[in-house]
Amino acid sequence: MGNYRTLFTSLLGSALLSLACTSQALTLTPKQEKHLAEAREEMGLGPDDMLKRHICLWDLSGRSGPIFNGATNLRLDLLRYKIDISLEAFTNEGAMVASLKNGQCDAALMSGFRARQFVRFSGTIDAIGALPSLKHMDMLMRSIALPQLSENMVSNKYQTLAVTPAGAAYLFVNDKRLNSLERVAGKKIAVLDFDPGQSKMVAQIGATPVATTLATAPNQFNNGSVDVLPAPLVAYQVLELYKGMEPDGGIVDYPIVQLTAQLIGQTDRFPPAFAAVIREVAADSFSSIQNALEKEAGQIPATWWIDVDHHEKQEYDSMMRAARLKLRETGYYDATMLKIMKRIRCNVDPQRPECSQDTE
């Protein structure tokens, strides 16, 4: 279980929790303190009134896990700002999601894949191929913290309070020759059992989707049940994915998705001004999270990386873009978020073929 603890700390440390987990005290800027005071006034709270909220967390180790412990440290920091959060740990993410829906949780920390059912706008950040690098992700994090996008972060009963990057997912393969779309066709690819978009994507390229969970997928790759496993780089060491790659496999050197963790809250429990403060703090913590992710990537031996030529990258881009458009038409992805991410891609690289097209 120790391996899973390390992995899910990286995957689910929200921007606020990451501050606590890295032993950095939470300190609001003067601007953020001003916004918090405005939020408290909006909520009818006096200077000495305590704001209380119940936060649910997904941690496979429960109350003894690193996410829960990090949140406990954060709780002490928040008391200085007259915010008292009670915490509840869930070892099953699906059960936590149900508790948020029935009102047991004021907010819940979950994977971006699960967040899509609550707020499609922020849930689309994890769209396949939408953000090629952490540079793109940084630009997006600062964009969604802007006041003009605050309404997009709300969807009826729920709103997105924080988004944090959890690292890019790459294709771990058991055969170095699987470095092109044509060669992946016919192979078995692990997909999350609760995310139909992944199955559609895999079927589209002629491969066979194999339903898995975050807990079982690594073992299925390591024992050869699947040929390809999309996973963040932190999983290489933590979940010993090198066992599934030995002796002739590797990691395709082209990220397919930027994973996120998201804090989803009940709209009536977090007024707009208060939610805006949380998103500001989340955006400001990007650099510390980025450093941690880059450190993990640097620990992978160079011999595992499988080069992808320029032509093949363009093929990947085209295929992933087609999948995004198809899933947008079915209502799975949010059109506004897709447009924002396209603008960011074209801002970073105006020469991308898609930048002369208006279909996304």
C-alpha positions as CSV (number, residue, x, y, z in Angstrom):
1,M,0.0,0.0,0.0
2,G,3.0,2.3,0.5
3,N,3.5,2.6,-3.2
4,Y,-0.1,3.7,-3.8
5,R,0.2,6.3,-1.0
6,T,3.0,8.1,-2.9
7,L,1.2,7.9,-6.2
8,F,-2.0,9.3,-5.1
9,T,-0.4,12.1,-3.0
10,S,1.0,13.3,-6.3
11,L,-2.2,12.7,-8.3
12,L,-4.7,14.2,-5.8
13,G,-2.7,17.0,-3.9
14,S,-4.9,20.0,-4.7
15,A,-3.2,23.3,-4.8
16,L,-4.1,24.1,-1.2
17,L,-3.2,20.6,-0.1
18,S,0.1,20.7,-1.9
19,L,1.1,23.6,0.3
20,A,0.4,21.6,3.4
21,C,2.0,18.4,2.1
22,T,5.3,20.2,1.3
23,S,5.3,21.9,4.8
24,Q,4.8,25.3,3.4
25,A,2.5,27.4,5.6
26,L,-0.5,28.8,3.8
27,T,-0.1,32.6,3.7
28,L,-2.5,34.8,1.8
29,T,-1.3,37.8,-0.1
30,P,-2.7,41.2,0.9
31,K,-4.9,41.1,-2.2
32,Q,-6.2,37.7,-1.3
33,E,-6.8,38.7,2.3
34,K,-8.9,41.7,1.0
35,H,-10.9,39.3,-1.2
36,L,-11.5,37.0,1.7
37,A,-12.7,39.8,3.8
38,E,-15.1,40.8,1.0
39,A,-16.3,37.2,0.8
40,R,-16.9,37.0,4.5
41,E,-18.9,40.2,4.3
42,E,-20.9,38.8,1.4
43,M,-21.7,35.8,3.6
44,G,-22.8,37.9,6.5
45,L,-20.0,36.9,8.8
46,G,-18.5,39.2,11.4
47,P,-14.7,39.6,11.9
48,D,-14.6,37.0,14.7
49,D,-17.2,34.6,13.2
50,M,-15.8,31.2,12.2
51,L,-16.6,29.9,8.7
52,K,-17.2,26.1,9.0
53,R,-17.2,23.7,6.0
54,H,-16.9,19.9,5.7
55,I,-14.4,18.7,3.1
56,C,-14.2,15.1,1.8
57,L,-11.0,13.7,0.4
58,W,-10.1,10.6,-1.6
59,D,-7.1,8.9,0.1
60,L,-6.6,5.1,-0.4
61,S,-5.0,5.0,3.0
62,G,-7.9,6.7,4.7
63,R,-7.1,8.9,7.8
64,S,-3.6,7.6,7.9
65,G,-2.8,8.6,4.4
66,P,-0.7,11.5,3.1
67,I,-3.6,13.5,1.5
68,F,-5.6,13.4,4.7
69,N,-2.5,14.3,6.8
70,G,-1.6,17.2,4.5
71,A,-5.2,18.5,4.7
72,T,-4.9,18.3,8.5
73,N,-1.9,20.6,8.4
74,L,-3.8,22.9,6.1
75,R,-6.7,23.0,8.5
76,L,-4.4,24.5,11.2
77,D,-3.3,27.2,8.7
78,L,-6.9,28.1,7.8
79,L,-7.9,28.6,11.4
80,R,-5.7,31.8,11.4
81,Y,-8.2,33.1,8.8
82,K,-11.3,32.1,10.8
83,I,-12.0,29.1,8.5
84,D,-12.6,25.8,10.2
85,I,-12.8,22.8,7.9
86,S,-13.7,19.3,9.1
87,L,-12.3,16.5,7.1
88,E,-13.5,13.1,6.1
89,A,-11.4,10.5,4.2
90,F,-12.7,8.1,1.7
91,T,-10.8,5.1,0.4
92,N,-13.3,4.7,-2.5
93,E,-13.5,7.6,-4.9
94,G,-17.0,6.5,-6.2
95,A,-18.4,6.4,-2.6
96,M,-17.0,9.9,-2.0
97,V,-18.6,11.2,-5.2
98,A,-22.0,9.8,-3.9
99,S,-21.5,11.6,-0.6
100,L,-21.0,14.9,-2.4
101,K,-24.2,14.3,-4.4
102,N,-26.3,13.6,-1.3
103,G,-25.0,16.7,0.5
104,Q,-22.8,14.9,3.1
105,C,-19.7,16.9,1.8
106,D,-19.6,20.6,1.3
107,A,-16.7,19.9,-1.2
108,A,-14.8,16.9,-2.3
109,L,-11.3,16.4,-3.8
110,M,-11.3,14.1,-6.8
111,S,-9.6,13.2,-10.1
112,G,-10.4,15.4,-13.0
113,F,-12.0,12.5,-14.8
114,R,-14.6,12.2,-12.0
115,A,-15.0,16.0,-11.8
116,R,-16.4,16.2,-15.4
117,Q,-19.8,14.9,-14.2
118,F,-20.2,17.9,-11.9
119,V,-18.7,20.8,-13.9
120,R,-18.1,19.9,-17.6
121,F,-16.1,23.1,-18.2
122,S,-13.3,22.3,-15.8
123,G,-13.7,18.5,-16.4
124,T,-12.7,19.1,-20.0
125,I,-9.2,20.2,-19.0
126,D,-8.3,16.5,-19.0
127,A,-9.3,16.3,-22.7
128,I,-7.1,14.0,-24.8
129,G,-4.2,16.0,-26.4
130,A,-5.6,19.4,-25.4
131,L,-2.6,20.6,-23.4
132,P,0.8,19.4,-24.8
133,S,3.0,20.6,-21.9
134,L,3.1,22.1,-18.4
135,K,3.7,25.5,-20.0
136,H,0.2,25.2,-21.6
137,M,-1.2,24.1,-18.3
138,D,0.3,27.0,-16.4
139,M,-1.3,29.4,-18.9
140,L,-4.7,27.7,-18.5
141,M,-4.5,27.7,-14.6
142,R,-4.1,31.5,-14.6
143,S,-6.8,31.9,-17.2
144,I,-9.5,30.0,-15.2
145,A,-8.7,32.0,-12.1
146,L,-9.8,35.2,-13.9
147,P,-13.1,36.8,-12.8
148,Q,-14.5,36.7,-16.3
149,L,-14.5,32.9,-16.3
150,S,-16.0,32.5,-12.8
151,E,-19.5,31.8,-14.2
152,N,-18.1,28.9,-16.3
153,M,-16.8,27.3,-13.1
154,V,-20.3,26.9,-11.8
155,S,-22.8,24.3,-13.0
156,N,-26.1,24.4,-11.2
157,K,-25.6,22.8,-7.8
158,Y,-21.8,22.5,-8.1
159,Q,-18.7,24.5,-8.8
160,T,-15.0,24.0,-9.3
161,L,-13.1,25.5,-6.4
162,A,-9.6,24.5,-7.3
163,V,-7.7,22.7,-10.1
164,T,-4.2,21.4,-9.9
165,P,-2.0,19.6,-12.4
166,A,-1.2,16.0,-11.6
167,G,1.3,15.5,-14.4
168,A,1.1,14.4,-18.0
169,A,0.0,10.9,-18.9
170,Y,2.2,9.0,-21.4
171,L,1.8,5.6,-23.1
172,F,3.8,2.9,-21.3
173,V,4.2,0.0,-23.7
174,N,5.6,-3.5,-23.5
175,D,7.1,-3.3,-27.0
176,K,9.3,-0.4,-28.3
177,R,7.8,-1.0,-31.8
178,L,4.5,0.4,-30.6
179,N,5.6,3.9,-31.4
180,S,2.9,4.7,-34.0
181,L,-0.9,4.6,-34.3
182,E,-0.8,1.9,-36.9
183,R,1.3,-0.4,-34.7
184,V,-1.0,0.2,-31.6
185,A,-4.0,-1.1,-33.6
186,G,-5.0,-4.5,-32.4
187,K,-3.3,-4.2,-29.1
188,K,-4.9,-4.1,-25.7
189,I,-5.0,-0.7,-24.0
190,A,-6.1,-0.1,-20.4
191,V,-9.0,2.4,-20.0
192,L,-10.7,3.6,-16.8
193,D,-14.0,1.8,-16.4
194,F,-15.9,4.9,-15.5
195,D,-14.7,7.1,-18.4
196,P,-16.5,6.2,-21.7
197,G,-14.4,8.7,-23.6
198,Q,-11.3,6.7,-23.2
199,S,-13.0,3.5,-24.6
200,K,-14.2,5.5,-27.6
201,M,-10.8,6.9,-28.3
202,V,-9.1,3.5,-28.1
203,A,-11.7,1.8,-30.4
204,Q,-11.3,4.7,-32.9
205,I,-7.6,3.7,-33.5
206,G,-8.5,0.1,-33.9
207,A,-7.2,-1.1,-30.5
208,T,-9.0,-3.1,-27.9
209,P,-10.1,-1.2,-24.7
210,V,-9.7,-3.1,-21.5
211,A,-11.7,-1.7,-18.6
212,T,-9.6,-1.1,-15.5
213,T,-9.5,1.0,-12.3
214,L,-6.7,3.2,-11.0
215,A,-5.9,0.6,-8.5
216,T,-5.8,-2.5,-10.8
217,A,-4.4,-1.0,-14.1
218,P,-0.7,-1.1,-13.0
219,N,-0.9,-4.8,-12.1
220,Q,-2.6,-5.6,-15.4
221,F,0.2,-3.9,-17.3
222,N,2.9,-5.5,-15.2
223,N,1.5,-9.0,-15.7
224,G,0.9,-8.6,-19.4
225,S,-2.9,-8.5,-19.4
226,V,-2.7,-5.2,-21.4
227,D,0.0,-4.1,-23.9
228,V,-0.4,-0.3,-23.3
229,L,-1.0,1.7,-20.1
230,P,-1.6,5.5,-20.1
231,A,-0.1,6.7,-16.9
232,P,1.7,9.7,-15.3
233,L,5.5,9.5,-15.0
234,V,5.3,9.3,-11.2
235,A,3.9,5.8,-11.7
236,Y,7.1,4.5,-13.2
237,Q,8.9,4.1,-9.9
238,V,6.0,4.1,-7.5
239,L,4.1,1.3,-9.2
240,E,7.1,-0.4,-10.6
241,L,5.9,0.0,-14.2
242,Y,9.4,-0.9,-15.4
243,K,8.4,-4.5,-14.7
244,G,5.7,-4.3,-17.4
245,M,8.2,-2.7,-19.9
246,E,11.0,-5.3,-19.4
247,P,12.7,-6.3,-21.5
248,D,11.7,-4.6,-24.8
249,G,9.2,-1.9,-23.8
250,G,9.4,1.7,-23.1
251,I,7.5,5.1,-22.8
252,V,6.3,6.8,-25.9
253,D,7.8,10.3,-25.7
254,Y,4.7,12.3,-26.4
255,P,2.2,13.3,-23.7
256,I,-1.4,12.4,-24.4
257,V,-3.2,14.2,-21.7
258,Q,-2.5,16.5,-18.7
259,L,-4.1,15.0,-15.6
260,T,-5.7,17.1,-12.9
261,A,-7.1,16.9,-9.4
262,Q,-10.1,19.1,-8.7
263,L,-11.9,20.3,-5.7
264,I,-15.7,20.4,-6.4
265,G,-18.0,22.2,-4.0
266,Q,-21.7,22.7,-3.4
267,T,-22.5,26.1,-5.0
268,D,-24.7,27.2,-2.1
269,R,-21.9,26.6,0.4
270,F,-19.3,28.7,-1.4
271,P,-20.5,32.1,-2.5
272,P,-18.7,33.5,-5.6
273,A,-16.3,35.8,-3.8
274,F,-15.2,33.0,-1.5
275,A,-14.8,30.5,-4.4
276,A,-12.7,33.1,-6.3
277,V,-10.2,33.4,-3.4
278,I,-9.7,29.6,-3.4
279,R,-9.1,29.6,-7.2
280,E,-6.5,32.4,-6.8
281,V,-4.5,30.6,-4.2
282,A,-4.7,27.4,-6.3
283,A,-3.3,29.2,-9.4
284,D,-0.4,30.7,-7.3
285,S,0.8,27.3,-6.2
286,F,1.5,26.1,-9.7
287,S,5.3,26.5,-9.6
288,S,5.8,24.3,-6.6
289,I,3.7,21.6,-8.1
290,Q,5.6,21.9,-11.4
291,N,8.9,21.5,-9.7
292,A,7.7,18.3,-8.1
293,L,6.4,16.9,-11.4
294,E,9.6,17.7,-13.2
295,K,11.7,16.0,-10.5
296,E,9.7,12.8,-11.0
297,A,10.2,12.9,-14.8
298,G,14.0,13.4,-14.3
299,Q,14.3,10.1,-12.4
300,I,13.3,7.9,-15.4
301,P,16.4,6.4,-17.2
302,A,16.8,7.8,-20.8
303,T,16.9,4.3,-22.2
304,W,13.2,3.8,-21.7
305,W,12.1,6.8,-23.8
306,I,10.8,5.9,-27.3
307,D,11.3,8.7,-29.8
308,V,8.4,9.9,-32.0
309,D,9.2,11.7,-35.2
310,H,7.6,14.9,-36.3
311,H,5.3,13.3,-38.8
312,E,4.0,10.8,-36.2
313,K,3.4,13.6,-33.7
314,Q,1.3,15.3,-36.3
315,E,-0.7,12.1,-36.8
316,Y,-1.2,11.8,-33.0
317,D,-2.3,15.5,-32.9
318,S,-4.8,15.0,-35.7
319,M,-6.2,11.8,-34.2
320,M,-6.6,13.3,-30.7
321,R,-8.2,16.5,-32.2
322,A,-10.7,14.4,-34.1
323,A,-11.6,12.5,-30.9
324,R,-12.1,15.8,-29.0
325,L,-14.4,17.1,-31.7
326,K,-16.4,13.9,-31.7
327,L,-16.8,13.9,-27.9
328,R,-17.7,17.6,-28.0
329,E,-20.5,16.9,-30.4
330,T,-21.9,14.2,-28.0
331,G,-21.8,16.7,-25.1
332,Y,-18.9,14.9,-23.3
333,Y,-16.5,17.8,-23.6
334,D,-17.3,21.5,-23.1
335,A,-16.9,23.6,-26.3
336,T,-15.9,26.8,-24.5
337,M,-13.0,25.1,-22.6
338,L,-11.9,23.4,-25.8
339,K,-11.7,26.8,-27.5
340,I,-9.7,28.3,-24.7
341,M,-7.2,25.5,-24.8
342,K,-6.8,25.8,-28.5
343,R,-6.0,29.5,-28.2
344,I,-3.3,28.6,-25.7
345,R,-1.9,25.9,-28.0
346,C,-1.8,28.4,-30.9
347,N,-0.3,31.1,-28.6
348,V,2.6,28.8,-27.8
349,D,3.0,27.5,-31.3
350,P,1.2,29.5,-34.0
351,Q,2.5,27.1,-36.7
352,R,0.3,24.2,-35.6
353,P,-1.9,23.2,-38.5
354,E,-5.1,23.5,-36.4
355,C,-4.4,27.3,-35.9
356,S,-5.7,28.1,-39.4
357,Q,-8.9,26.1,-38.8
358,D,-12.1,27.1,-36.9
359,T,-13.5,23.7,-36.1
360,E,-12.4,23.7,-32.4
